[in-house]
Amino acid sequence: MRTMLQKLLLLLLVGTLAAPALGGPAPWYWWVSRSSEARICWQTSPGEGWFREAQAFRDAHCRSRL
């Protein structure tokens, strides 16, 4: 019983540690200001007053589309 529990815990640990290896970089988006014509290329929202365009990009210059 004890070895079965140890194997299960080891499997759980290995699975938990392997999960981040499957992740990739976050996509970049054009964010457009609601109050002006300003546009920025960011991965996360710059705050209230901005909306995200639907198209995602691979790079920080918003040139290479996903």
N, C-alpha and C positions, 0 to 999 in steps of 0.2 A: 504494500500500500504506500509506504513511504517513498520508494523509488518511482512509483507512478506519479506521485505528487511532485517530486523533484523534476521529472521529465516534463510534466505539464507546465510548471513554473519556468523552466528553461526555454521551452517552446514559446511561451508568452513573452518572455524577455527578448528573445531573438526577434520575434515578430514586431515588438514595439520598437526595437532599435533599427530594424530594417525599413520601417515605414518612411522616415524622412529621406531615405535614399531614392525613393520613387518620385519624390516631388521635383518640380522644375521651377524655374523663375516665374514670378508673377507677371502677368501681362501689363503692358502700358496702354493708356487711353488718352485721347484728347479730352480735356476738360474745358468747357466753355462757360464764361461768366454770364450770369443772367442780367447784370447791370451794364456791361460794356461788351465790346467785341473781342476782349482778351481771350486767348487760348493758351493752355499750357499742356505739356505732355507729362503726366504723372501716373504712378501706379495706384495711388490712393486718393480719396477725395481731398481737395484743398480746403473744404469747409462748406458752410452754407452759402448759397448764392451761386453755386457752380453745378452744372449738369454734365454727365458723362456721355460722350458719343458712343454708339454701339460697337464700332469696329475696334478690335484689339490689335496691338502691335507687339513685336518681339523686342524692340530696342527703345532706348531712352529718347530717341529723336522722332519717334512715331513715324518711321519710314518703312519698316519691314513688317507687313501684315501677317497675322497668324493664319 
